[in-house]
Amino acid sequence: GAVRTVGKDKSTLEAALTNRKQSADTAYGLANSLAIRGDPELAVLAKNPYFKDALPTALKEAKAQGVTPKEDLTQFLHFVKLSLDDMLDSAKNPTQKSAITRNQMGSVQDVKDSLVQWLSRKNPAYEQARAQFAE
């Protein structure tokens, strides 16, 4: 019912989803174009075992898209965040074999939240893109 207030019918919903993707692509493109640098706080985050667990998927996605952590840190860290999202989503789905247990979800959520907070402070355009996408 809530979706119908926005999406109305299938074609209207598809148009809204397309518009959302285009807006997000533009906003994240701006955020990704801004250079940021790591710092000791990020180094501590990167030592978290769940952050480390998210790295292989993030590195694979970065390689597939021609992104290098050194030159595109915001975009690379976004891939880490998406990998953490996937870990959380898989733990919520009882039919899926999960990389983490429900008991570990809090720790994964904490490192994800810390990463997003760090990124948002270093790159306000990233936070704006996230807020726009969520809206």
C-alpha positions in Angstrom: 0.0 0.0 0.0 2.8 2.4 0.9 4.6 1.8 -2.4 1.3 2.4 -4.3 1.2 6.0 -2.9 4.5 6.6 -4.7 4.6 4.1 -7.5 0.9 4.1 -8.4 1.1 1.6 -11.2 4.0 -0.4 -12.7 5.1 2.2 -15.3 5.0 5.0 -12.7 7.0 2.9 -10.3 9.6 2.0 -12.9 9.9 5.7 -13.9 10.4 6.6 -10.2 13.1 3.9 -9.8 14.9 5.1 -13.0 14.8 8.7 -11.8 16.1 7.6 -8.4 19.0 5.7 -10.0 19.9 8.7 -12.3 19.8 11.1 -9.4 21.9 8.7 -7.2 24.4 8.2 -10.1 24.9 12.0 -10.4 25.1 12.6 -6.6 27.5 9.7 -6.0 29.5 10.8 -9.1 30.1 14.1 -7.5 31.0 12.5 -4.2 33.4 10.1 -5.9 35.1 13.0 -7.7 36.2 14.6 -4.5 39.6 13.4 -3.3 39.9 12.4 0.3 42.8 10.8 2.3 42.9 8.1 4.9 43.9 9.0 8.4 44.7 7.1 11.7 40.9 6.7 12.4 40.4 4.9 9.1 43.5 2.8 9.8 41.9 1.6 13.0 38.6 0.9 11.2 40.5 -1.1 8.6 41.9 -3.4 11.3 38.4 -4.5 12.4 38.0 -8.2 11.4 34.6 -7.5 9.8 36.0 -4.6 7.7 38.7 -7.1 6.6 36.1 -9.7 5.7 34.4 -7.1 3.5 37.6 -6.2 1.6 37.8 -9.2 -0.9 34.4 -8.3 -2.3 35.1 -4.6 -2.3 38.5 -5.2 -4.1 36.8 -7.4 -6.7 34.2 -4.7 -7.4 36.8 -2.0 -7.5 38.9 -4.0 -10.0 35.8 -4.7 -12.1 35.0 -1.0 -12.3 38.6 0.3 -12.7 38.6 1.9 -9.3 41.8 2.1 -7.2 41.7 2.8 -3.5 44.6 5.2 -3.7 43.0 7.4 -6.3 39.2 6.8 -5.6 39.1 6.3 -1.9 35.5 7.4 -1.5 34.2 5.0 -4.1 36.4 2.2 -2.8 35.1 2.7 0.7 31.6 2.8 -0.6 32.2 -0.7 -2.0 33.4 -1.8 1.4 30.2 -0.4 2.9 28.1 -2.3 0.3 29.9 -5.5 1.2 29.1 -4.9 4.8 25.5 -4.3 3.8 25.5 -7.6 2.0 26.9 -9.4 5.1 24.1 -7.9 7.2 21.4 -8.7 4.6 22.5 -12.3 4.3 22.3 -12.7 8.1 18.7 -11.5 8.1 17.7 -14.0 5.5 17.1 -17.4 7.2 17.1 -19.3 3.9 20.5 -18.1 2.9 23.8 -19.4 4.3 25.2 -16.4 6.0 28.8 -15.3 6.4 27.9 -14.0 9.8 25.5 -15.1 12.5 22.7 -13.0 14.0 24.9 -12.5 17.1 27.6 -10.9 15.0 25.3 -8.5 13.2 25.8 -5.8 15.9 29.6 -5.8 15.4 29.2 -5.6 11.6 26.6 -2.8 12.0 29.0 -0.9 14.3 31.9 -1.0 11.8 29.6 -0.1 9.0 28.2 2.9 10.9 31.7 4.0 11.9 32.8 3.8 8.2 29.8 5.8 7.0 30.3 8.4 9.7 34.0 8.7 8.8 33.2 9.0 5.1 30.4 11.6 5.8 32.8 13.8 7.8 35.6 13.5 5.2 33.3 13.9 2.2 30.0 15.7 2.9 29.0 15.1 -0.7 28.9 11.4 0.1 26.5 12.0 2.9 24.3 14.1 0.7 24.3 11.4 -1.9 23.3 8.8 0.7 20.5 11.0 2.1 19.2 11.8 -1.4 19.2 8.1 -2.3 17.4 7.2 0.9 14.8 9.9 0.3 
